[in-house]
């Protein structure tokens, strides 16, 4: 029986775009901190630790119910540190059996997500096409991604799903909450730059939830909270110019 804990894999390396650097900073800030708030045991395989070998070892050792995967991907695979292939559909995705899986990666919500649930994953939330996000004109590195209020809109919208689940909501509710947070941000960003808003709409519309035959469990003993309450009082700063990136 799986344990009610969380395993994340969060690569951060020079991919030529800054996408993993920016994404890793936001995801660690949002997801790791939220797990701490509710005392959910978690392990985040970050940067050099985000390898296939470490992931497979810790999946066996930790046996987590909840998994968050981050990295560049394609329809049938997701990568980890330095572009190493982590999972491929119909090859080693059976490791996700009896897990609740959230993924931030281009395209793998389509074929890999379907393959994973067919192999026994409780659920797989991801994106069936590219996940595109925009940033301010801030150099990465050494700029601090957490000061980028445009990237914030994209990563908070995605993270709302797993945060909702961590707080005791169902997988279906977590998907709806993420969609709700996307909708919250879209008009705010549209007032600043319609091109940014169009990318948010794209990500929202290509977010997909695959659910297996067995209804995904709900984490016990957590306090249900609306994700929007977690994100209240955010301050947007003026845009300098469009910087578009894909995971």
N, C-alpha and C positions, 0 to 999 in steps of 0.2 A: 504494500500500500504506500502511495506517495506521501511525502511529508508536506505539511502546509507551510512551505517556505518558498523563497524566490531566488532564482539564479538568472543573472544577467550576463551577457557577453557584449562588451563595449570596446571595439577597436578604436584606436586613435593613432594615425600614422600619416605621413606625407603622401597623400593620394593625388597631389597635383591640383586639387580644387579647394582644399580646406574643409570638405564636407564632413569627414569623420572627426576632425578636430572640433568643429562647431557642434555637430550633433552629440558627440560624446560629452562635451561640457554641459549642454542642456539636459541630456537624459540623466546623467549622474546627479545633477542638481535637483531635478524634479522627482525621479523615481527612487533613487537611493534615499533621499531625504524623507520622502513620504513613507517608505518602508520603516524608517527609524521612528517616525511619529507614532505609528501604530504598533511598534514592537514586533514587526514581522521579520523573522530571521531571513537574512539574504546574503548572497555572495555575488559580487560584481567582478567578473574577469575583465580587467581593464588594461588597455594598451598592450604591453608585451605579454601579459597573461592571457590575452584574448586569442588563444590558439585552439585548433581543433582537438589536439591531444588533451589540453587542460579541460576543455568543455566536456569531452567524453568522460574523462576521469571524474569530474565533479558531478556530472549528471548521475553517474553510478553511485558516487559517495553520498551526495546530498539527497538524491531522489526527490527533486522538488516538484510540487504541484504546478507552480507558476514559473514561466520562463519568458524572459524578454530578450529578443535577438535584435542586434543592430549591425548593419554593414551593407556594403554595396551588394547588389544582387541582380538576378535576372528571373525570368518566369519560373525556372525550375531549380534555382540554387541561391544560396546566400553565402557571402564570404565573411572572413574575420580579419585579424591583424595582417597587414601587408598583402591583402588580397587573397589569402589562402582560402580555398573552398572549405566551408564549414559543413554545409548540408546540401544534399542533392536529392530531389524527389525520386522515389523508387530505388534509391541506393542505400542511404543511411538515415532516412527521416523516421524510421521506426523508433528511434531514440526519443521521439516526442510523444510516444504512446502514453495515454493517461496523464497528459499535461494540458494545462491551459496556457496557450502560447500567444504572445503579442510580438509583432515584428515591425520594425521600421527599416524598410529596404525597398528598392525599386522592384516592382513586378512580381515578386515571388508569392504574393497573396493569391495569385491565380493557380498555376500548376503545382507548385510546391505545397501551397496551403491545402489544396484538394487531396494531394497525395498523402500528406501528413494525417489528415482526419481519416482517410481510408485505412491508414496503418494504425489507427487507434487513438490519435490525439483527441482530447475532449473538444478543443476548439482551436482556431488559428485565425487571428485578426491581422491583416496586412494590407497591402496595396497591390491591385492587379495591373497597374501601370506604374510609370516612374513617380516617385515621391520627389517633387520639386519644391525647393524652398528658396527664399530670397533673404538678402542681408543688406545692411548698411555698408557704406564704403569704408570698412574698417579692415586693416591688414590682419591676416591670420597666418600663423602667429606673428608677432607676440600679442596682438590685440586680445582683449578679454571677450569671448563670445557672449558672456552673460550680460554685457552692456548693450547688446544688439537687440533692440526692441522690435525689430521686424522679424528676425529669426525666432524670437520668443513666441510670436503668434503661431507659427507653424509647429514648433515643438510642444508647446502647451496644448495645442489642439490634439496632437497625436497622444501625448502622455495622459490626457484626460481619461482615455479608455482604461489603461492599466491602473491608474489612480482610483477610478471608480470601482474597479474590481477589488483592489486592495482594501477599500473601505466597506466591503461587504455586499456589494451589488452583484447581480447576475451578469454573466457574460453578455447577454443581449442588452441589458441596461447599460453596461459599460460602453458598448458600441453606440448606443443612442446618445449617451452623455458626450462621447467624443464628437459625434456629429453636431450636437448642440453647441459645443465649444467652437468648432469650426464656424458655425453660423453666427456665433457671438462676435468672432473676430472679423468676419468678411466685411460687414459694412464699415467697421472702424478703419480697416486697411484701405477700403475702397475710397474713403474720403481723402486718403493720402496719395494713393497711386493705384488706379484700376488694374495695372498689370500685376501688382502684388496680389490684389484680391482675386484675380483670375487664377493665379497659381494655387491659392487657398481653396477656391472652388474645385479646381482640378483634383487636388489631394482628397478633399472631402468626398467627391463623387466617385473616386477610384479606391476608396477604403472599402474593404470587404471583410465579412465575418463568415468563416466556414465553421460549421458545427457538426460534430459526429453523431452517431446514433445514440450515445449515452449523454444525457443532459449534464453539462459541466457543473461541477460542485461550486458552492459558494464558500468563501473563506469565513470561518466561524469567529464570533466574538469581536467583530470590527464595528465601528460606528459609521453608519451610512451618512454620507455627506454629498451635497451637490457639487460637482467639480467646479462650477462657476464661482462658488464661494471661495474656493482655494485661490482663484485668480483675480479676485476683486482688487480694485485700486491700482491697476497697472497704468503706467505712464508711458505714452508713446512719444518719441522724439523725432524731429524732422528728418526726412530722408535726404540723402545726398545723391546717390544714384543707384540704379538697379544692379544687384549682383545675384545672379541666379545659379543655383547649384542643384545637383541631383545626388541621391544616395544610391 
